Amino acid sequence: NLRYKEIKVLVNEVKLIEIKNNANLLYLAIEENEDIKNLQRIFYNKLPSKKYNPDKFVFHITLNIGKDYNQSKRMQEIINKNFKPFEIEFSKLGLFDYPGDKLKEIEL
């Protein structure tokens, strides 16, 4: 049972990490937010999967997934030159799996 009109989150950092299959992920980090975790629990309860556990999931906005670390690092440096933390507000949420398949979507 959802009780939100919209949710606000703070996008606060540009991060680059190594992921499976010798790839790396460039993403915008989202400050921890209980509203997001509660929404993730709805997805998790309908589509239980260890990787979607809201207590361990890294909430983020993917910018790039690739195997060329140097290219991703350059992209991160370019973005960081002018990056300032910002808030976003949304009223629809989707759960996607790599490489971008939509698993579920809900409207708040």
ABEGO torsion letter per residue (X at the ends): XBABABBBBBBABBBBBBBBGGBBBBBBBBBBBAAAAAAAAAAAAABBBAAABAAABBBBBBABBBABAAAAAAAAAAAAAABBBBBBBBABBBBBBOAGBBABBBBX
